[in-house]
Amino acid sequence: MTDFLRALGEHAFLQYAVLAALLASLACGVVGSFVVVRRMTYVAGAIAHSVLGGLGATVWLNRVHGIDFISPLAGAAVGAVAAALVAAWLTYRGREREDTVLSAVWAVGMALGLAFIAASPGYQTDLMSYLFGNILLVGKTDLLVIAVLDVAVIALTVLFQEKLLAIGFDEEFARLRGVRVEVYRLMLLVMTALTVVMLVRVVGIVLAIALLTLPSATALHLFKRFNAAMIAAVAICMATTVGGLALSYGPDWPAGATIVLLAAGVYIAVRTGAAVVARARA
């Protein structure tokens, strides 16, 4: 830990990594709470794996056509939002089963990504960092994209929190009360897509869903009020991302995996503690 703190004051790349972890944690705690309450982890998983399509397309445009002004993170955002829109359209307009649509979006997004990667010349080292995460490679452009996505997600939450909560806890009742369920569900899907993109840069596509759900699930065991649980989820996500980064620095462990393992350890500890307290009170 001492080595990490010393290095933090000396190296800009480590400062960028900590800032990226803190910024991503804001949206992670907020949106993750809605994802856990509404039990839409599988939706988030499909969107996360569709990110590879946007990443692959960006690399293909960069290397084959010389279009360099699009960053991989921006391409990932486009791919994730496109996947969310397609999933919503097929579910509501095409009247397809949600699990079928999500499985198709998941598979097609991955397949498109792999096709673009295969068509792009050169060794794909950068894409590996997006698959498995390498927060130490975050740059100024990535921080700017994450900050913009943060503003979008938090602004939508502040403006439409009541409607998002209504469809999260009881969609049918919300529809009966006149809430345009399809509109706000689409909004939640887009917010989830943007949050996943931020987490992909922190822990990678493979582990993004774990970080999206574990801090929020932990917080919901600690607090019954949704707003309190949401704030706690943000705090837990910040603590686990920065803590995991610090723990991984000395032994040179993979930062993304360490962050997720720490988040899982916190969840297990809180879940076990809650069970013990419940038995003691029984």
C-alpha positions in Angstrom: 0.0 0.0 0.0 2.9 2.4 0.8 4.4 1.7 -2.6 1.1 2.5 -4.3 0.6 5.8 -2.4 4.2 6.8 -3.3 3.7 5.9 -6.9 0.4 7.7 -7.0 2.1 11.0 -6.3 4.8 10.4 -9.0 3.1 8.8 -12.0 0.4 10.4 -14.1 -0.9 7.1 -15.5 -1.7 5.9 -11.9 -3.5 9.2 -11.2 -5.6 8.7 -14.4 -6.4 5.2 -13.3 -7.7 6.3 -9.9 -9.7 9.1 -11.5 -11.2 6.7 -14.0 -12.2 4.3 -11.2 -13.9 7.1 -9.2 -15.7 8.5 -12.2 -16.9 5.1 -13.4 -18.1 4.3 -9.9 -20.6 7.1 -9.9 -22.6 5.7 -12.8 -21.9 2.1 -11.6 -23.6 2.6 -8.2 -26.5 4.6 -9.6 -27.4 2.4 -12.6 -26.3 -0.8 -10.9 -29.0 -0.2 -8.2 -31.7 -0.1 -10.9 -30.2 -3.2 -12.6 -30.3 -5.2 -9.4 -33.8 -4.1 -8.3 -35.2 -4.8 -11.8 -33.3 -8.1 -12.1 -31.9 -7.2 -15.6 -28.4 -8.5 -15.2 -28.8 -10.7 -18.3 -29.7 -7.5 -20.2 -26.6 -5.8 -19.0 -24.6 -8.9 -20.0 -25.9 -8.8 -23.6 -25.1 -5.2 -23.9 -21.6 -5.6 -22.4 -20.6 -8.3 -24.9 -22.1 -6.2 -27.8 -19.4 -3.6 -26.9 -16.9 -5.8 -28.7 -18.8 -5.0 -32.0 -18.3 -1.2 -31.5 -14.6 -1.7 -30.5 -13.9 -3.9 -33.4 -15.6 -1.5 -35.9 -13.6 1.4 -34.5 -10.3 -0.5 -34.8 -11.2 -1.5 -38.4 -12.0 2.2 -39.3 -8.8 3.4 -37.7 -6.5 0.9 -39.4 -8.1 0.2 -42.7 -9.6 3.6 -43.6 -7.4 5.9 -41.5 -10.3 7.4 -39.5 -8.4 8.2 -36.3 -10.6 10.7 -34.6 -12.9 8.0 -33.2 -11.5 6.6 -29.9 -12.2 2.9 -29.1 -14.2 4.0 -26.0 -16.5 6.2 -28.2 -16.9 3.3 -30.6 -17.8 1.0 -27.6 -20.4 3.6 -26.5 -22.0 3.6 -30.0 -22.0 -0.2 -30.1 -23.5 -0.6 -26.6 -26.3 2.0 -27.2 -27.1 0.4 -30.6 -27.4 -3.0 -28.9 -29.8 -1.5 -26.3 -31.9 0.1 -29.0 -32.1 -3.0 -31.1 -33.0 -5.2 -28.1 -35.8 -2.8 -27.1 -37.1 -2.5 -30.6 -37.2 -6.3 -31.2 -38.8 -6.9 -27.8 -41.6 -4.3 -28.1 -42.2 -4.0 -31.8 -41.3 -7.4 -33.0 -43.0 -9.0 -30.0 -40.2 -11.5 -29.5 -39.3 -13.2 -26.2 -36.8 -11.1 -24.3 -34.5 -14.0 -23.6 -34.4 -14.9 -27.3 -33.6 -11.3 -28.3 -30.9 -10.8 -25.7 -29.2 -14.1 -26.6 -29.2 -13.0 -30.3 -27.9 -9.5 -29.4 -25.2 -11.0 -27.2 -24.1 -13.4 -30.0 -24.3 -11.0 -32.9 -22.4 -8.3 -31.1 -19.6 -10.7 -30.3 -19.5 -12.1 -33.8 -19.4 -8.6 -35.4 -16.6 -7.6 -33.1 -14.6 -10.7 -34.0 -15.2 -10.2 -37.7 -14.0 -6.6 -37.6 -10.9 -7.6 -35.6 -10.1 -10.3 -38.1 -10.3 -7.8 -40.9 -8.0 -5.3 -39.2 -4.3 -5.6 -39.8 -1.8 -5.7 -36.9 -1.7 -7.3 -33.4 -4.7 -6.5 -31.3 -3.1 -5.7 -28.0 -5.4 -2.8 -27.3 -8.5 -4.9 -27.7 -7.2 -7.4 -25.2 -7.1 -4.7 -22.6 -10.8 -4.0 -23.3 -11.7 -7.7 -23.0 -10.0 -8.2 -19.7 -9.5 -4.7 -18.5 -6.3 -2.6 -17.9 -7.2 0.5 -16.0 -3.5 1.5 -16.0 -3.8 2.3 -19.8 -6.5 5.0 -19.3 -5.6 8.2 -21.0 -6.9 11.8 -21.0 -9.3 11.0 -23.9 -10.8 8.1 -22.0 -11.3 10.2 -18.9 -13.1 12.8 -21.0 -15.4 10.2 -22.5 -16.1 8.7 -19.1 -16.9 12.1 -17.6 -19.3 12.9 -20.4 -21.1 9.6 -20.0 -21.2 10.2 -16.3 -23.0 13.5 -16.8 -25.5 11.9 -19.1 -26.3 9.0 -16.8 -26.6 11.1 -13.7 -28.7 13.8 -15.4 -31.2 11.2 -16.6 -31.4 9.7 -13.2 -32.0 13.0 -11.5 -34.7 14.0 -14.0 -36.6 10.7 -14.2 -35.8 8.9 -11.0 -39.4 8.4 -10.0 -40.4 6.9 -13.3 -37.4 4.6 -13.4 -38.1 3.5 -9.8 -41.8 2.8 -10.8 -40.9 0.5 -13.6 -38.1 -1.1 -11.5 -40.4 -2.2 -8.7 -43.7 -2.9 -10.5 -43.9 -2.4 -14.2 -47.5 -3.4 -14.6 -48.7 -1.0 -11.8 -46.7 1.8 -13.4 -48.4 1.1 -16.7 -51.8 1.3 -15.1 -50.8 4.6 -13.5 -50.1 6.0 -17.0 -46.3 5.8 -17.0 -44.9 5.2 -20.5 -43.1 2.0 -19.5 -41.5 1.4 -22.9 -39.9 4.8 -23.0 -38.4 4.6 -19.5 -37.3 1.0 -20.0 -35.5 2.1 -23.1 -33.9 5.0 -21.2 -32.8 2.5 -18.5 -31.3 0.3 -21.2 -29.3 3.2 -22.7 -28.1 4.2 -19.2 -27.0 0.7 -18.6 -25.2 0.6 -21.9 -23.3 3.8 -21.1 -22.3 2.5 -17.7 -21.1 -0.8 -19.1 -18.8 1.2 -21.4 -17.2 3.0 -18.5 -16.7 -0.3 -16.6 -15.2 -2.0 -19.7 -12.3 0.4 -19.4 -11.9 -0.3 -15.7 -12.4 -4.1 -15.5 -13.0 -5.3 -19.1 -15.9 -6.7 -21.0 -15.7 -10.1 -19.2 -15.9 -8.7 -15.7 -18.0 -5.5 -16.2 -21.3 -7.2 -15.1 -19.8 -8.3 -11.8 -18.8 -4.8 -10.9 -22.1 -3.4 -12.1 -24.1 -5.7 -9.8 -21.9 -6.6 -6.7 -21.6 -3.2 -5.1 -25.3 -2.5 -5.6 -26.4 -5.9 -4.3 -24.1 -5.3 -1.2 -25.7 -1.9 -0.6 -29.2 -3.2 -0.9 -28.4 -5.7 1.9 -27.3 -2.7 4.1 -30.1 -0.2 3.4 -33.8 -0.6 2.8 -34.4 2.9 1.3 -33.4 3.0 -2.3 -31.7 6.4 -2.3 -29.6 5.4 0.6 -28.7 2.1 -1.0 -27.8 4.0 -4.3 -25.4 6.3 -2.4 -23.9 3.4 -0.5 -23.4 1.5 -3.8 -21.4 4.4 -5.3 -19.3 4.5 -2.1 -18.7 0.7 -2.2 -17.8 0.8 -5.9 -15.3 3.6 -5.3 -13.8 1.8 -2.4 -13.5 -1.5 -4.2 -12.1 -0.1 -7.4 -9.5 2.1 -5.8 -8.8 -0.6 -3.2 -8.4 -3.3 -5.8 -6.1 -1.1 -7.8 -4.0 -0.5 -4.8 -3.9 -4.2 -3.8 -2.9 -5.2 -7.3 -0.1 -2.7 -7.8 2.6 -4.2 -5.6 2.4 -7.8 -6.6 1.6 -6.9 -10.2 -1.8 -8.7 -10.2 -4.3 -8.0 -12.9 -6.2 -4.9 -11.7 -9.6 -5.7 -13.1 -9.7 -9.2 -11.6 -8.5 -7.9 -8.2 -11.2 -5.2 -8.2 -13.9 -7.7 -8.9 -12.6 -10.2 -6.3 -12.5 -7.5 -3.7 -16.1 -6.5 -4.6 -17.1 -10.2 -4.3 -15.4 -10.5 -0.9 -17.2 -7.4 0.4 -20.5 -8.8 -0.9 -20.0 -12.2 0.7 -18.9 -10.6 4.0 -22.0 -8.4 4.1 -24.3 -11.2 3.0 -22.9 -13.5 5.7 -23.1 -10.8 8.4 -26.8 -10.1 7.5 -27.6 -13.8 7.8 -25.9 -14.0 11.2 -27.8 -11.0 12.5 -31.1 -12.3 11.2 -30.6 -15.6 13.0 -29.6 -13.9 16.2 -32.8 -11.9 16.1 -35.0 -14.9 15.4 
